[in-house]
Amino acid sequence: MYCCGPTVYDFAHIGNWRTFIFGDLVRRYLQFKGYEVHHVMNITDVDDKIIKRVRESKTSLHVFTAKFETAFFDDLKTLNCQPPDQTPRATEHIPEIVSLIEKLIQRGLAYKAADGSVYFSIEKYRASGAQYGQLVKLNFDEMRVGERVRSDEYEKEAVADFALWKTRTPDDGDVAWPSPWGEGRPGWHIECSAMSMKLLGSSFDLHLGGEDLMFPHHEDEIAQSEGAGLQPPGQHFVKYWLHGAHLLVEGKKMSKSLGNFFTLRDLLGKGYNGREIRFQLLQSHYRETFNFTLGGLDSARASLTRIDECLTKLRELAGTSQTPEAPNLLAQFSSVLDEDLNIAGAWGVIFDWVRDTNRRLAENTLDSPAAASALATWNRLDSVLGGGAPVEFEVPAEINALLEARQAARKAKDFKRADAIRDELKSKGWIIEDTPKGARAKRV
């Protein structure tokens, strides 16, 4: 599977991260179902936006992009996303890009314009019997067809010949490579076609991205990839396309001017952790617009705490028991996710199980083997969800001292003193949890 990766001109925002976490869910679930997954995610390290930022920052392309590429992979790890098997950079695949453009020129589907740039001809592609508009419905009678667009991104109203190779201009600075058509750089769309087909073959199973990439980016990928005639007869460039829906923040489109624009680092700075952020971004179906809120992150924290407390009790009961997974719960979880990755339904299965497990724990109707089986089952479920272990907080010495003082007061039957210490702990953000192994302090 090929996932459109980051354009490394800035830190990824939570709208981007919803798409990347969705891609991680797809990969994890395929692995859960027994598939061997070859996961490629590209790094777009040259495009219009990057060149503009490089010019403004007065630095080199590599120095500029390296900072944001490193940040992206740090964030990917924070959100417990599995690293892709391969992360090709566009700048390292110029020969493959040039070769693909040459094939399109040879087939009469691309041409060199007066400005020295090379464009893909939508008109000639359609005249060859191919369909332009496989992912989105396009009304060619109402659209401006045949115009030329040098920009990587353009509106649906312009079904335009798009740039495959952009001739060097003064604004590009040192960002240029030699080619048969003169010095220049690739267009954004051709980069993904060249890299995906080099690493996954001319026809592969899955291509993922945000719904904003359907047009023009993915539509142009299809046109140039299939236009090059590299697929065996009857096969498409990609068998299945999956697109994640937009993210709203506090009910509105994310915008810096509205103050609702968040990178992962912004949210970490507010005291949330990657586990909580991942949990909230996995709450709704990937094709549904999702409203991300800070209140939702608080709810995510509470939900994770509920799961963690249940698992802690199971571990204490299970001890060293080793028992197989519970097949019924795994089958129920799987049957829900089989329906187009119904993640909301899958969480419903999880929390029904947590409620039932807590009831059985309270009634003392679970024995050690059953607890061990529940834990083994959870580990399989979490291999899909990617929640991972809770973030461990080191209990400060001051809090431990208060906890010991409370235990001493209780032992001396000084319950008034014990209650006062409990209230003091609560005021400091800690509560006391009584467990079979004794009392312990827990962050609120």
matplotlib code that plots the C-alpha trace (Angstrom):
import matplotlib.pyplot as plt

x = [0.0, 1.1, 0.2, 0.7, 3.2, 4.1, 5.2, 8.0, 7.6, 6.1, 5.0, 2.1, -1.2, -3.9, -5.8, -2.8, -2.4, -6.0, -5.1, -1.8, -3.4, -6.1, -3.4, -1.8, -5.2, -5.5, -2.0, -2.5, -5.9, -4.6, -1.8, -4.3, -6.2, -3.0, -1.8, 1.8, 1.8, 4.4, 3.9, 5.4, 5.0, 6.6, 8.3, 7.6, 10.8, 10.4, 7.3, 5.9, 5.4, 8.8, 10.6, 8.8, 9.8, 13.4, 13.6, 12.1, 14.4, 17.5, 18.8, 19.3, 16.6, 18.1, 18.7, 15.2, 13.4, 15.5, 14.2, 10.5, 11.2, 12.9, 9.9, 7.5, 9.1, 9.3, 5.6, 4.8, 6.5, 4.7, 1.4, 2.5, 2.2, 4.2, 7.0, 6.5, 8.7, 10.1, 10.0, 11.2, 12.1, 11.2, 14.6, 16.2, 14.1, 14.7, 16.0, 12.8, 10.6, 12.5, 12.1, 8.3, 7.9, 9.9, 7.5, 4.5, 6.1, 6.8, 3.2, 2.0, 0.4, 2.9, 4.5, 7.1, 5.6, 7.1, 8.4, 10.4, 8.1, 6.6, 2.8, 0.4, -2.3, -5.8, -7.3, -5.0, -5.3, -9.1, -8.8, -6.8, -9.9, -8.8, -11.1, -10.0, -12.3, -12.2, -12.3, -14.4, -17.2, -16.2, -18.5, -16.3, -19.0, -18.9, -15.2, -12.3, -10.5, -7.2, -5.8, -2.3, -1.6, 2.0, 0.8, 0.8, -2.7, -5.7, -9.5, -11.9, -13.2, -10.1, -9.5, -6.1, -2.9, -0.7, 3.0, 5.2, 8.5, 8.8, 11.5, 13.9, 12.9, 14.9, 12.5, 13.6, 17.1, 19.4, 16.5, 16.9, 18.1, 19.3, 16.8, 16.4, 14.2, 16.6, 17.2, 14.1, 12.2, 9.4, 5.7, 4.2, 1.9, 4.6, 6.7, 4.2, 3.6, 7.4, 8.1, 5.1, 5.5, 9.3, 8.7, 5.4, 5.1, 3.0, -0.2, -0.6, -3.3, -4.0, -3.4, -4.4, -4.7, -6.9, -10.0, -8.5, -6.0, -8.6, -8.5, -6.3, -3.4, -4.7, -6.7, -3.5, -1.5, -3.9, -3.7, 0.0, 0.6, -1.9, -1.0, 2.5, 1.1, 3.1, 0.3, -0.5, -3.7, -6.9, -5.1, -5.3, -2.5, -4.3, -6.9, -8.4, -8.4, -9.1, -9.6, -10.0, -12.5, -11.7, -11.3, -13.1, -11.7, -14.2, -16.8, -15.0, -12.5, -9.0, -7.5, -4.7, -6.8, -9.5, -7.0, -8.1, -5.0, -3.1, 0.1, 0.8, 3.4, 0.7, -1.4, 1.5, 2.3, -1.3, -0.5, -2.1, 0.0, 0.2, -1.8, -4.8, -4.5, -4.4, -7.4, -9.5, -8.5, -9.6, -13.1, -15.1, -15.3, -12.5, -15.0, -16.9, -16.0, -14.8, -15.0, -11.9, -12.2, -10.1, -13.0, -12.9, -9.2, -10.3, -12.9, -10.2, -8.1, -11.0, -11.8, -8.2, -8.0, -11.1, -9.4, -6.1, -7.7, -9.4, -6.2, -4.3, -6.8, -6.6, -2.8, -2.9, -5.4, -3.6, -0.2, 2.0, -0.9, -0.6, -3.9, -5.0, -7.0, -10.8, -11.9, -15.4, -14.4, -11.8, -14.4, -16.9, -14.2, -13.2, -16.7, -17.3, -14.1, -14.7, -17.5, -15.4, -13.2, -16.1, -13.9, -16.7, -18.4, -15.1, -14.8, -18.3, -17.2, -14.2, -16.2, -18.9, -16.1, -14.5, -17.9, -18.5, -15.0, -15.3, -18.6, -17.0, -14.0, -16.3, -18.3, -15.1, -16.2, -13.0, -10.1, -6.4, -6.6, -9.7, -7.8, -4.8, -7.0, -8.6, -5.1, -3.9, -7.1, -6.6, -3.0, -4.4, -7.0, -4.5, -2.3, -5.0, -5.8, -2.2, -3.0, 0.0, 0.9, -0.2, 2.3, 3.9, 4.1, 6.8, 5.3, 7.1, 8.8, 6.5, 3.4, 4.8, 5.5, 1.9, 0.7, 2.8, 1.6, -2.0, -1.4, 0.2, -2.8, -5.2, -3.2, -3.4, -7.2, -6.7, -9.3, -9.7, -6.0, -6.1, -9.1, -7.3, -4.2, -6.4, -7.9, -4.5, -3.3, -6.4, -5.7, -2.3, -3.8, -3.4, -5.9, -5.4, -6.3, -6.6, -5.4, -4.8, -1.1, -1.8, -2.6, -1.0, -1.1, -2.5, -2.6, -6.1]
y = [0.0, 3.5, 6.4, 10.0, 11.3, 14.7, 17.7, 18.8, 22.6, 22.9, 20.8, 18.4, 19.5, 17.3, 17.2, 15.6, 13.3, 12.0, 10.8, 9.2, 7.5, 6.2, 4.8, 3.1, 1.6, 0.1, -1.4, -2.8, -4.3, -6.0, -7.5, -8.6, -10.4, -12.2, -10.2, -9.3, -5.6, -3.7, -0.1, 2.8, 6.5, 9.2, 12.3, 15.3, 17.3, 19.5, 21.4, 24.9, 25.6, 24.2, 26.3, 29.4, 28.7, 27.9, 31.3, 33.1, 31.3, 31.9, 28.4, 25.3, 22.8, 19.9, 21.9, 23.4, 20.1, 17.9, 19.8, 19.1, 15.5, 14.7, 16.3, 14.3, 11.0, 12.0, 12.8, 9.5, 7.7, 9.8, 8.7, 5.1, 4.7, 1.9, 3.2, 2.6, 0.0, 2.5, 6.4, 7.5, 11.2, 12.9, 14.5, 11.0, 9.8, 12.4, 9.8, 7.7, 10.8, 11.9, 8.4, 8.3, 11.8, 10.5, 7.6, 10.0, 12.1, 9.0, 8.0, 11.5, 12.3, 15.0, 18.0, 20.6, 24.1, 27.4, 28.2, 24.9, 23.1, 19.7, 19.3, 16.3, 16.7, 15.8, 16.1, 13.6, 11.2, 11.2, 10.9, 7.7, 6.2, 6.6, 8.0, 11.2, 11.4, 7.9, 9.2, 12.4, 13.2, 15.9, 17.7, 18.5, 20.5, 23.1, 23.0, 24.9, 22.1, 22.5, 25.3, 24.9, 25.0, 25.2, 25.2, 21.9, 22.6, 23.9, 24.1, 21.5, 24.1, 23.9, 20.5, 21.6, 20.3, 20.0, 20.4, 17.2, 19.1, 22.8, 24.8, 26.6, 30.2, 32.8, 32.2, 28.5, 29.5, 26.4, 24.0, 22.4, 19.3, 18.6, 16.9, 16.4, 19.5, 21.7, 22.5, 22.3, 20.3, 17.8, 18.6, 17.3, 14.7, 12.9, 12.4, 10.0, 8.0, 7.5, 6.5, 4.2, 2.3, 1.9, 0.4, -1.4, -2.2, -0.7, -2.0, -2.3, -2.9, 0.2, 3.9, 6.1, 9.8, 12.6, 13.4, 16.8, 14.8, 13.1, 16.0, 17.0, 15.0, 11.5, 11.9, 13.2, 10.3, 7.8, 9.7, 9.8, 6.3, 4.6, 6.9, 5.6, 2.1, 0.2, -1.9, -5.4, -5.5, -5.1, -3.8, -0.4, 1.6, 1.1, -1.5, 0.3, 3.9, 4.9, 8.6, 10.0, 12.8, 16.3, 17.3, 20.1, 21.7, 23.0, 22.8, 24.9, 24.5, 24.7, 28.1, 30.0, 33.2, 31.4, 30.1, 26.5, 25.4, 22.7, 20.8, 17.7, 19.8, 22.4, 19.7, 18.1, 21.6, 21.8, 18.7, 15.9, 12.9, 11.1, 8.2, 10.5, 12.3, 9.1, 7.8, 10.8, 10.8, 7.1, 7.7, 8.1, 6.4, 7.5, 8.7, 10.9, 14.4, 14.5, 17.3, 17.5, 19.3, 19.8, 18.5, 15.4, 15.0, 15.1, 12.4, 10.4, 10.6, 9.4, 6.5, 5.4, 5.5, 3.3, 0.7, 1.0, 0.4, -2.7, -4.0, -3.3, -5.4, -8.2, -8.2, -8.4, -11.3, -13.1, -13.3, -15.6, -17.5, -18.1, -18.7, -18.5, -15.5, -15.5, -16.2, -14.9, -11.4, -11.4, -12.6, -9.9, -7.2, -8.4, -8.7, -5.0, -3.8, -5.9, -3.5, -0.8, -0.3, 0.6, 1.9, 3.4, 0.0, -1.6, 0.8, -0.2, -3.8, -2.8, -0.8, -3.5, -5.9, -3.5, -3.1, -6.8, -7.5, -4.9, -6.4, -9.9, -8.5, -6.9, -10.1, -12.2, -14.5, -14.3, -16.6, -16.3, -18.2, -16.2, -12.9, -14.1, -14.9, -11.5, -9.8, -12.0, -11.0, -7.3, -7.5, -8.7, -6.0, -3.4, -4.6, -3.0, 0.0, 1.0, 2.4, 1.0, 1.1, 4.1, 6.9, 6.1, 9.0, 8.9, 9.4, 12.3, 11.7, 14.2, 12.3, 8.9, 10.4, 11.6, 8.2, 6.4, 8.9, 8.1, 4.4, 5.0, 7.0, 4.3, 1.7, 3.8, 4.2, 8.0, 8.2, 11.9, 12.4, 9.8, 11.6, 15.0, 13.5, 12.0, 15.5, 17.1, 14.5, 15.2, 19.0, 18.2, 16.2, 12.7, 10.1, 7.0, 3.6, 0.6, -2.6, -6.2, -5.3, -2.2, 1.5, 3.5, 7.1, 7.8, 11.0, 12.4]
z = [0.0, -0.8, 1.5, 0.4, 3.0, 4.3, 2.3, 4.6, 4.6, 8.1, 11.1, 10.3, 11.8, 13.4, 10.1, 8.5, 11.5, 11.2, 7.7, 8.8, 11.8, 9.5, 7.3, 10.3, 11.2, 7.7, 7.9, 11.4, 10.5, 7.4, 9.5, 12.1, 9.3, 8.3, 5.3, 4.7, 4.1, 2.1, 3.2, 1.3, 2.3, 0.2, 1.5, -0.7, -0.3, -3.4, -4.5, -4.9, -1.2, -0.2, -2.7, -1.5, 2.1, 1.1, -0.7, 2.4, 4.9, 2.7, 3.3, 1.2, 0.2, 2.2, 5.4, 5.3, 4.6, 7.0, 10.0, 9.2, 8.0, 11.4, 13.2, 11.2, 12.1, 15.8, 15.7, 14.0, 16.8, 19.5, 18.0, 17.9, 14.2, 12.7, 10.6, 6.8, 5.2, 2.8, 2.8, -0.6, -1.1, -4.3, -4.7, -4.7, -7.6, -10.3, -12.9, -12.4, -12.8, -16.0, -17.4, -16.8, -18.5, -21.5, -21.8, -21.8, -24.5, -26.6, -26.3, -27.4, -24.1, -23.0, -24.7, -24.2, -24.0, -25.1, -21.6, -21.6, -19.1, -20.0, -19.6, -19.7, -22.3, -20.8, -24.3, -25.9, -22.9, -23.3, -27.1, -26.5, -24.9, -21.3, -18.6, -16.8, -13.7, -12.2, -8.6, -9.0, -11.4, -13.8, -16.2, -19.2, -20.8, -18.0, -17.3, -18.8, -20.7, -22.4, -20.3, -18.9, -15.1, -13.8, -10.2, -8.3, -6.9, -8.7, -8.5, -10.0, -12.4, -14.4, -16.0, -17.1, -18.7, -15.6, -15.3, -15.3, -15.4, -14.6, -16.3, -13.9, -13.0, -11.0, -8.0, -7.9, -6.8, -6.7, -6.7, -10.2, -11.9, -15.5, -17.9, -21.6, -21.6, -19.7, -16.0, -13.9, -11.3, -11.2, -10.7, -7.5, -9.2, -11.2, -8.1, -6.5, -9.7, -10.2, -6.6, -6.1, -9.3, -8.7, -5.2, -5.6, -9.3, -12.1, -10.5, -6.7, -4.2, -2.1, -2.3, 0.7, 1.3, 2.5, 0.5, -0.5, -2.7, -4.9, -7.3, -8.8, -7.2, -7.3, -10.6, -12.2, -10.7, -12.4, -15.8, -16.0, -14.5, -16.8, -19.7, -19.6, -20.5, -17.9, -16.5, -17.8, -20.0, -17.9, -14.8, -13.3, -11.7, -8.3, -7.4, -4.4, -3.3, 0.3, 1.2, 4.7, 5.3, 6.5, 10.1, 11.8, 15.0, 17.6, 14.8, 12.3, 9.5, 11.0, 10.6, 12.3, 12.3, 14.3, 16.8, 16.2, 14.2, 16.1, 15.4, 17.5, 19.4, 20.3, 21.9, 23.7, 25.1, 26.5, 28.6, 26.4, 25.2, 21.9, 23.2, 24.0, 20.7, 18.7, 20.6, 19.8, 16.1, 15.9, 17.1, 13.9, 10.5, 8.1, 5.5, 8.0, 8.8, 12.4, 14.9, 17.0, 20.3, 23.4, 25.4, 23.3, 24.4, 28.0, 27.3, 25.6, 28.7, 30.8, 28.4, 28.4, 32.2, 32.3, 30.0, 31.9, 35.3, 34.0, 32.6, 35.8, 37.8, 35.3, 35.5, 39.3, 39.1, 36.2, 37.9, 35.9, 34.2, 30.4, 28.7, 25.0, 23.6, 23.7, 20.1, 20.5, 21.3, 18.5, 16.0, 17.2, 16.9, 13.4, 12.1, 12.9, 11.3, 8.3, 7.5, 5.8, 9.0, 11.3, 14.1, 16.1, 16.2, 17.2, 20.2, 21.1, 21.3, 23.4, 26.0, 26.3, 27.1, 29.6, 31.3, 31.5, 32.7, 35.5, 36.6, 36.7, 38.6, 41.2, 41.6, 41.9, 39.2, 37.2, 38.0, 37.1, 33.8, 32.7, 33.5, 31.6, 28.6, 28.7, 28.7, 25.8, 23.9, 24.7, 23.3, 20.0, 19.9, 20.7, 17.9, 15.7, 17.8, 18.6, 22.0, 23.6, 27.3, 29.5, 30.0, 33.4, 35.8, 38.4, 41.8, 43.5, 46.9, 48.5, 47.3, 48.4, 51.9, 52.2, 51.0, 53.7, 56.3, 55.4, 55.7, 59.1, 60.2, 59.1, 60.9, 64.1, 63.4, 63.1, 60.3, 60.6, 59.9, 57.1, 55.4, 55.7, 53.9, 51.2, 50.6, 50.5, 47.9, 45.8, 45.9, 44.5, 41.6, 43.1, 44.3, 46.3, 44.8, 47.0, 45.3, 46.4, 46.7, 48.9, 48.3, 45.6, 44.3, 40.9, 38.9, 38.4]

ax = plt.figure().add_subplot(projection="3d")
ax.plot(x, y, z, "-o")
ax.set_aspect("equal")
plt.show()
